[in-house]
Amino acid sequence: MSDELGVDPTPALRKLESDILAHAPELTPDLTQSAAGTTGVRDAAPRGNGATPTRDTSGDASEGFTPPTARDSATVDTREGSPRSSGNTATPNTADFGRSTPPDSAGFTSPNAGDTAASHTTGAAPSNSGIAEPTADVAGSTKGGHTPSYAGSGVSPDAGGTIPLGTNGFDSRSTAGDQAGAARFAERREFAGRETELATLTRIADTVATEGLRLVWIAAEAGGGKSTLAQTLAARLIAQRWTVAVAHCPEVDGAPAAWAWRELLGGLGHGADVDDPFGIAREVVAACRGHRDGVLLVVDDAHRADSATLQVLRQTIAWMRELPVLVVATFRPSEAGAELPATAAALISVTADRLELAGLSDDGIVEVAGSAGLAEPDPATVELLRERTGGNPLFVRELAKWIASNGPRDAHTSVPSGIRDVLLRRVDRLPADVGRMLRLISVCGRGVAIDTLLALWSDAGAADEDQLLDAVDTAVVAGLLRADADRVDFQHVLVRDAVHDSVPALRRRRMHWRTLSYLESLPRPDLDELAFHAAHGASPATTEQAIAHVEAAARARFESGFRADSAPLWRDAVALRDGAGHDATPADRACLVAALCALVTALAHRGEVAEARGRRGRALALAEGDERLVRLALTCWRTPRIWTTRQQRLPDTQMTAALSRALPAATGVDRVLLLVTAVFEFEGNDGPFALACATEAVELVRGIDDPEATCAALNALAFMALGPDLKDRLPDITRAFLDAAGESGNVAYLAAAHYYRFLAYLSRGDLLAASTEVTRALETASSGRVGELIVVLSAFDAVLDVLRGDLDGAAARYAALAARLSAAGLANAAEIGLVGEMVVAWFRGSLAHLAEPLAEQYKHAPQTISWVYVLALVDAGREAEARVIAERDHEVSRDFYWTAMSAFHARALVRLGMRDRAAELYRELRHCAGTVAGLDSASVAMGPMDTVLAELADLLGDPEAAAAHRAGARRVDAEIAASLAALDAHR
C-alpha cells in the first residue's frame, strides 16, 4: 500500500498485506516500476513529467541501476527491493557520431603505476578475481610500491558544463539542486547488510575533494549486490549535492563499441558527434568539470566492457586526476577477461580500494526476503536461505519467493541448485503466450521496442495485439520484465540468458533470421544488430546474405577506430565462410583469405598473439600460388610490436620461407611492410639479416608518404636497436620513432614509441625518466597493448626489488607474474618464471637447482639459454657436462637479452677457465662498463657489468683492470641507489 498508493497502513493492515502476498506472491507489486509503469505496458504512458522504470535492487537483478535524482527524492525509497523514481524518459541518439582529435601526448597526466599492498575493508571476502591490488592509502599515498611512477600536471582537454544524471536512456536530468528533496531522500532507511562496505565508500568519497580522483572496484558474482551497493552510495552522495552518472556495459552481444560511454553521453547531451575513444573521453571529462561538490561515475558490469570502453575509462581517469571525482566500477570476477585486470593494474595509482562482496548478513537476508513476500522469516528459514544461496541477494530473493509460495520443505528438496533453473521454473508457471513472448524478446537481446516485438509476434502467427500486451503485463507483474511506453526489457540478463538458452537450437536460429528480416525492413537499421542476428540465424541457404551483414559491420567497426573490437565480427565472418565451403574456388578463397587477414589485424590489436599467428598461418596456406594474397597474408599483422610473437623465439619455417620468396620482387610500401614482417620473423635466429631488413625499411620509407609504414619501419629498427649492434643509436632511433608516431596521430604506435623510450632510459640507468615514459605508454595504449605493458611493468617491479636487494620480494613478484600468465593461458608463462629464478639464483650464488629445468629449455631453444645452463651445471658440480656444452660455443642472441646473457656467458667462461674465449668476450663487453647488465630489457638485472668484467680481467691476469672495474661497479651501485631514491621521492 505504501509503495502503490503512498499510504502508510496501520500495523494490522501491513500484516494482512504481507500475509496475502505470502500466499499469492504473483500479486506482489513490481517494485522496479514507477507508479505509472506498474500496471504494465498498456498504462505506461507518462504522467506529468513522465514515468521512468527503475530496477529491483535486491541484487544485481537488472542491467545496472538508475540512481534517483535529488528532485525526485520525495518519491524514492532506497530500501532493498523498493527503488522508485519518476522523471522524463530520455533515449540517447547514438546513430551519428563524429570524430574528435586526440590531445597531444605531451598533455597526458600520468598516473603512478605503483603496485602496493591492498587495503581491504573488514568483512569483505579475500580477493581471487585477478584485479590488481589497490593502494593502501586512499588519500593517494603509494608507500611500499615498486612500480615506477610519473607525476606531471599535464594538460587536460578543454572542458566545461555539468554532468546530469543519465543511464540507459532513463532520467537525464542533473542531480544538482533541489536540496530539500535531497534531504528528504537522505532520511530514507538504507538497505541492511552492506554497512561496512558503504562506510568504506563514503570515507573514500570524502577524500576526493582534496586529493582528486579515486577509483574503487566492487566485485561480486551475479546477484551479489554490486549495483545495489553502488546505488545506495549514489543516493547518499546525491543528498550531499554530488552529481551522479552511470556507464552501463551491455550484457548481450552485438552492441556498438564503447556503447556504455556513448549511451551515457547521449543521456548527458554530450558527444553527439564523437565516435572515437579519445573524443568520447574528452566529452566525459568536459561533463565532469565544474562540480565542486563531487562527481560519482559508476561503470556498471565492467566485466562486459569491450576494449574501447576500457580505453575510454583509462584515458578519462588519466585526464581527471585532479578533479573531485569518484569512479566506482562493478564487475563479476568469474567473467572478467584478461583486459579488465590489465586495466585495473594500469589504474593502480588512483585505486583506493577493491571490495569483494561476501554474502548478506542475516539482517540483509531478512530484508530481501521480506521484499520478496516472505515476511519475518524465522531463524530456521534464514539459515536455510543462507545455506542454499550463500547470501547472494538475487538468489535469496528468488528462493524467498519460492518459499513464500511453496513452503520451506520444497526449498530443501525441489528448488534447483542454479538460479537459471529457478528462473525457468518461474517462466514455466506462466501462460504459454507469456513464454512465447519471452522467447521472442530473448532473441532480440536484453530488450526490444514494443513495435518490433509486435511485428515479430504477428509474424509468428499471433496477430492479436491485445494478446501480446496481456503477455507483457503478466511478465511485468511476475517480475521478469520491466516496461515503459514503447519498450520492454528483461529485469536481469540472467533471465534473458535462461530463456534464450532454453530455446532449441533449430528454432532459435530461425527466430534470429526472422528478426533479421524484420530489421532489414527498417529505414536505418543498426549494422551491429543486423550482424548479430545474421551470424546466429544463418542457414546454408542464407549464408551469403549473412556474410554481407557481418562483414559490413566488421568493416564499419574497424574503420571507425575500434579495430580490436572488430575481432568477434571477423571471427563470425570466417566461420560463416568456412561453413559455406569458401576454400574451394579461387574467388571464394580470396574472400576467405581477406577475412582471415582482417581477423589477424584485429586479434593483434587485442594482443591475442597465439590465435593471430594461427590464423595468419592458415591465410598464408590458402593464399599459396597467388602473389597478391601471399603479400596480404604476410603483411596483415598491422600493429606495433614491443617483443617477439614467436613461442620460445623458434623460427616459423612457413613464414620465413614465404618471406624469402616474396621479398625479391616486392617494391614500395609492400616491400617496406614485408621487411618489417621479416624483422620479427628472423630476429633471434638470423640477427644480421633482421638488422639489414630493419635498416632498409627505414631507408625506403623516407621516399614514401605513408605515416603508418614509417611508424612500422621505425618500430622494427627500434626493436633491433635493443641489441648491442645499434645500442649507441637507441636514444636517437627512439626519439625519431616518437616524433613519427606523434605526427601520424596513431596512438597505438605512440604508446609503443614511449615504451621504447622507456627502455632507452633504462639502458642509461635513469629510472625516473624511464618511469615517465612507461606511464605515458600506459596512458596512450589500447587495451591489447595495455596487457603487454602490464607484463613488462610486473617484471620491472621485480627488477626494482633486485636493485634494492630484496631478493625474496623479487622472487615472489616473478612467481606471481608467471602464475598470472599461466592462468591466462600464455605459452611463455613457464619461461617467465624460469627467468625470475635465474635472476634470483645469480645473486644468491648458485644455479645448481635449476640445472634440470634449464636442460629442458636447452633442448628446445639452445640459443636462448645455453650459457645459463653451462653455469648451472658448473654450480651443480657437473663440470664435464658443462664443458661439453661450452665447447659448442653457442652464440648469444644479439637482442634485448644480450647484456644479461653475456653476464652468464662471462661467468661461465671464468668458472671453466676458458681464457681465449674470455679474452674475446672481454673485448666486446668493455663498452658496456658503467651499466647494469640486463636492465635495458626491463625484465632482468644482473648487477653492474663491471662486476663480471672484473672477473674476466682476473682470469686474463690484469689485476689493474680488475681493480678499476670493481671501482666502476661501486660507482654504478651508488648511481642506481641515487636513481631509486629519486624515483621514490617523485612518487
URJOPE-V881037 format. One record per pair of residues at least 6 apart in sequence whose C-alpha atoms are under 7 Angstrom apart, sorted by the first residue. I is the first residue (numbers start at 1). J is the second residue. Records with the same first field share a line. If there is no record, write none. Layout:
I: J ; J
This chain:
1: 7 ; 8 ; 9
2: 8
4: 35
18: 373 ; 375
21: 27 ; 28 ; 373
22: 373 ; 374 ; 404 ; 405
23: 404 ; 405
24: 405
25: 373 ; 401 ; 404 ; 405
26: 477 ; 478
29: 477
30: 38 ; 476 ; 477 ; 479
31: 56 ; 81 ; 82 ; 83
32: 53 ; 54 ; 55 ; 56 ; 83 ; 84
33: 53 ; 54 ; 84 ; 482
34: 51 ; 52 ; 53 ; 54 ; 84 ; 85 ; 86
36: 43 ; 44 ; 46 ; 47 ; 51
37: 43 ; 44 ; 51 ; 53 ; 483 ; 484
40: 473 ; 476 ; 483
41: 469 ; 472 ; 473 ; 483 ; 484 ; 485
42: 469
44: 484 ; 485
45: 485
49: 87 ; 88
50: 86 ; 87 ; 88 ; 89
51: 86 ; 87 ; 88 ; 89
52: 85 ; 86 ; 87 ; 88 ; 89 ; 170 ; 171
53: 482 ; 484
54: 66 ; 83 ; 84 ; 85
55: 62 ; 65 ; 83
56: 62 ; 81 ; 82 ; 83
57: 80 ; 81 ; 83 ; 228
58: 80 ; 81 ; 225 ; 228 ; 368 ; 393 ; 394 ; 397
59: 223 ; 224 ; 225 ; 228 ; 393 ; 394
60: 222 ; 223 ; 224 ; 225 ; 226 ; 227 ; 228 ; 394
61: 223 ; 394 ; 491 ; 492
62: 491 ; 492 ; 493
63: 492 ; 493
64: 227 ; 248 ; 300
65: 227 ; 231
66: 167
67: 231 ; 234 ; 235
68: 85 ; 235
69: 165 ; 175
70: 175 ; 177 ; 178 ; 179 ; 181 ; 182 ; 238 ; 239
71: 178 ; 181 ; 182
72: 85 ; 86 ; 181
73: 181 ; 182 ; 184 ; 185
74: 181 ; 184 ; 185
75: 84 ; 85
76: 83 ; 84 ; 85 ; 185
77: 83 ; 84 ; 188
78: 188 ; 189 ; 190 ; 191 ; 232
79: 189 ; 190 ; 191
80: 191 ; 368
81: 368 ; 371
87: 171
88: 171
89: 169 ; 170 ; 171
90: 169 ; 170 ; 171 ; 172 ; 267
91: 169 ; 170 ; 267
92: 169 ; 263 ; 266 ; 267
93: 266
94: 262 ; 266
96: 272 ; 273
97: 272 ; 273 ; 274 ; 275
98: 273 ; 274 ; 275
99: 273 ; 274 ; 275 ; 276 ; 279
100: 274 ; 276 ; 279
101: 279
102: 278 ; 279
107: 154 ; 155 ; 156
108: 154 ; 155 ; 319 ; 776
109: 152 ; 153 ; 154 ; 155 ; 318 ; 319
110: 150 ; 151 ; 152 ; 318 ; 775 ; 776
111: 149 ; 150 ; 151 ; 318 ; 349 ; 775
112: 149 ; 150 ; 151 ; 349
113: 147 ; 148 ; 149 ; 346 ; 347 ; 348 ; 349 ; 775
114: 142 ; 145 ; 146 ; 147 ; 148 ; 149 ; 348 ; 349
115: 145 ; 146 ; 147 ; 348
116: 133 ; 134 ; 135 ; 136 ; 142 ; 144 ; 145
117: 133 ; 134 ; 135 ; 136
118: 133 ; 134 ; 135 ; 136
119: 134 ; 135 ; 136 ; 353
120: 353 ; 354 ; 355
121: 197 ; 200 ; 355
124: 355 ; 356 ; 357 ; 358
125: 356 ; 357 ; 358
126: 356
127: 356
129: 333
130: 341
131: 341 ; 344
132: 341 ; 344 ; 345 ; 348
134: 348 ; 351 ; 352 ; 353 ; 354
135: 142 ; 348 ; 349 ; 351 ; 352 ; 353
137: 352
138: 204 ; 352
139: 207 ; 211
140: 211 ; 350
146: 797 ; 800
147: 793 ; 797
148: 771 ; 983
149: 771 ; 772 ; 775 ; 987
150: 771 ; 772 ; 775
156: 319
157: 282
158: 286
159: 285 ; 286 ; 289
160: 286 ; 287 ; 289 ; 290
161: 286 ; 287 ; 289 ; 290
162: 287 ; 288 ; 289 ; 290 ; 291
163: 174 ; 243 ; 268 ; 287 ; 288
164: 172 ; 173 ; 174 ; 175 ; 243 ; 244 ; 245 ; 268
165: 171 ; 172 ; 173 ; 174 ; 175 ; 244 ; 245
166: 172 ; 173 ; 245 ; 246 ; 264 ; 267 ; 268
167: 245 ; 246 ; 247 ; 264 ; 267
168: 263
169: 267
172: 267 ; 268
175: 238 ; 243 ; 244
176: 241 ; 242 ; 243
182: 238 ; 239
183: 239
185: 239
186: 236 ; 239
190: 232
192: 363 ; 364
193: 360 ; 361 ; 363 ; 364
198: 233
205: 326
208: 214 ; 324 ; 325 ; 326
209: 294 ; 324
212: 321 ; 322 ; 323 ; 324 ; 325
213: 320 ; 321 ; 322 ; 323 ; 324 ; 325 ; 326 ; 350
214: 325 ; 326 ; 327 ; 350 ; 351 ; 352
215: 326 ; 327 ; 328 ; 350 ; 351 ; 352
216: 327 ; 328 ; 329 ; 351 ; 352 ; 353 ; 354
217: 328 ; 329 ; 330 ; 353 ; 354 ; 355
218: 226 ; 329 ; 330 ; 331 ; 354 ; 355 ; 356
219: 226 ; 330 ; 331 ; 332 ; 333 ; 355 ; 356 ; 357
220: 226 ; 331 ; 332 ; 333 ; 356 ; 357
221: 332 ; 333
222: 332
223: 392 ; 393 ; 394 ; 395
224: 357 ; 392 ; 393 ; 394
225: 393
226: 330
227: 300
234: 244
241: 293
242: 293 ; 294 ; 295
243: 294 ; 295 ; 296
244: 295 ; 296 ; 297
245: 296 ; 297 ; 298
246: 264 ; 297 ; 298 ; 299
247: 260 ; 261 ; 264 ; 298 ; 299 ; 300
248: 260 ; 299 ; 300 ; 301
249: 259 ; 260 ; 300 ; 301 ; 302 ; 304 ; 305
250: 260 ; 304
251: 304 ; 493
252: 445 ; 446
254: 528 ; 529 ; 532
255: 528
256: 528
257: 306 ; 308 ; 562 ; 565
258: 306 ; 308 ; 309
260: 309
261: 309
265: 271
266: 272
270: 283
271: 280 ; 283
274: 280
276: 560 ; 561
277: 308 ; 311 ; 312
278: 312
280: 312
281: 312 ; 315 ; 316
284: 316
285: 316 ; 320
288: 295
292: 324
294: 324 ; 325
295: 324 ; 325 ; 326
296: 325 ; 326 ; 327
297: 326 ; 327 ; 328
298: 327 ; 328 ; 329
299: 328 ; 329 ; 330
300: 329 ; 330 ; 331
301: 330 ; 331
302: 329 ; 330 ; 331
303: 331 ; 332 ; 335 ; 336 ; 337 ; 340
306: 565
307: 564 ; 565 ; 783
308: 562
310: 343 ; 783
311: 782 ; 783
314: 779
315: 779
318: 779
338: 824
339: 783 ; 787
342: 786 ; 787 ; 790
343: 786
345: 790
346: 778 ; 790
359: 390 ; 391 ; 392
360: 391 ; 392 ; 393
362: 382
365: 382 ; 391 ; 396
366: 376 ; 377 ; 382
368: 393 ; 396 ; 397
369: 375 ; 396 ; 397 ; 400
370: 376
372: 397 ; 400 ; 401
373: 401 ; 404
374: 400 ; 401 ; 404
385: 396
389: 395 ; 396
395: 419
403: 411
415: 422
416: 422
420: 498
423: 495
424: 498 ; 499
427: 435
433: 471
434: 471 ; 472 ; 475
437: 471
439: 499 ; 500
441: 447 ; 448 ; 453
442: 496 ; 499 ; 500
443: 500 ; 511 ; 512
446: 489 ; 490 ; 493 ; 496
447: 488 ; 489 ; 490
448: 487 ; 488 ; 489
449: 486 ; 487 ; 488
450: 486 ; 487 ; 488
454: 465
456: 515
457: 463
475: 481
476: 482
480: 490 ; 491
481: 488 ; 489 ; 490 ; 491
482: 488 ; 489 ; 490 ; 491
483: 489
490: 496
509: 536 ; 537
510: 537
512: 533 ; 536 ; 537
513: 533 ; 534 ; 537 ; 538
516: 530 ; 533 ; 534
519: 525
527: 553
528: 553
530: 549
531: 549 ; 550 ; 553
534: 546 ; 549 ; 550
535: 546 ; 550 ; 572
538: 546
540: 580
543: 576 ; 580
547: 573 ; 576
550: 569 ; 573
551: 570 ; 573
554: 566 ; 569 ; 570
557: 563 ; 566
558: 566
563: 602 ; 605
564: 602 ; 603 ; 605 ; 606
566: 602
567: 599 ; 602 ; 603
570: 595 ; 598 ; 599
571: 599
573: 595
574: 592 ; 595 ; 596
577: 592
582: 588 ; 589 ; 592
583: 589 ; 592
589: 622
593: 619 ; 622 ; 623
596: 615 ; 616 ; 619
597: 616 ; 619 ; 633 ; 636
600: 612 ; 615 ; 616 ; 636 ; 637
601: 636 ; 637 ; 638
603: 612
604: 612 ; 637 ; 639
605: 639 ; 784
606: 783 ; 784
607: 784 ; 785
609: 645
616: 633
619: 633
620: 630 ; 633
623: 629 ; 630
624: 630
634: 674
635: 673 ; 674 ; 677
640: 712 ; 715 ; 748 ; 749 ; 752
642: 752
644: 680
647: 827 ; 828
648: 861
649: 684
650: 861
651: 681 ; 685
656: 681
659: 678
663: 671 ; 674
669: 709
672: 697 ; 700 ; 709
673: 709
675: 693 ; 694 ; 697
676: 693 ; 694 ; 697 ; 712 ; 713 ; 716
678: 690 ; 693
679: 690 ; 691 ; 693 ; 694 ; 716
682: 690
683: 690
684: 893 ; 895
687: 894
691: 720
694: 713 ; 716 ; 717
695: 717
697: 713
698: 713 ; 714
701: 709 ; 710
707: 744
711: 737 ; 740 ; 741 ; 749
714: 737
715: 737
718: 730 ; 733 ; 734 ; 756
720: 895
721: 727 ; 730
722: 895 ; 896
723: 894 ; 895 ; 896 ; 898
724: 894 ; 895
730: 760
731: 760
734: 753 ; 756 ; 757
737: 753
738: 750 ; 753 ; 754
741: 749 ; 750
742: 750
747: 780 ; 781
748: 781 ; 782
750: 780
751: 777 ; 778 ; 780 ; 781
752: 777
754: 773 ; 774 ; 776 ; 777
755: 773 ; 774 ; 777
757: 773
758: 770 ; 771 ; 773 ; 774
759: 770 ; 936 ; 937 ; 938
761: 769 ; 770
762: 770 ; 935 ; 936
763: 935 ; 936
764: 931
765: 976
766: 979
767: 979 ; 980 ; 983
768: 979 ; 982 ; 983
778: 786 ; 789
792: 938 ; 939
794: 817
795: 814 ; 939
796: 938 ; 939
798: 810 ; 813 ; 814
799: 810 ; 939 ; 940 ; 941
801: 807 ; 809 ; 810
802: 810
807: 840
811: 836 ; 837 ; 840
814: 833 ; 836
815: 833
818: 829 ; 830 ; 832 ; 833
821: 829
822: 829
838: 847
839: 940 ; 942
841: 847
846: 875
847: 872 ; 875
848: 872 ; 873 ; 875 ; 876
850: 872
851: 869 ; 872 ; 873
854: 869
855: 869
858: 865 ; 866
863: 890 ; 891 ; 892 ; 893
864: 893
866: 890
867: 904 ; 905 ; 908
868: 904
870: 882 ; 885 ; 886 ; 908
871: 908
873: 879 ; 881 ; 882
874: 882
892: 898 ; 901 ; 902
896: 937
897: 934 ; 937
899: 933 ; 934
900: 933 ; 934 ; 942
903: 933 ; 948
906: 918 ; 948 ; 952
907: 948
909: 918
910: 951 ; 952 ; 955
915: 955 ; 956
918: 952
919: 956
922: 949 ; 952
928: 945
929: 945 ; 946
930: 944 ; 945 ; 946 ; 968 ; 972
931: 944 ; 945 ; 972
932: 941 ; 942 ; 943 ; 944 ; 945
933: 941 ; 942 ; 943 ; 944 ; 945
934: 940 ; 941 ; 942
935: 941
944: 969 ; 972
946: 965 ; 966 ; 968 ; 969
947: 965 ; 966 ; 969
949: 965
950: 961 ; 962 ; 963 ; 965 ; 966
951: 962
953: 959 ; 961 ; 962
954: 962
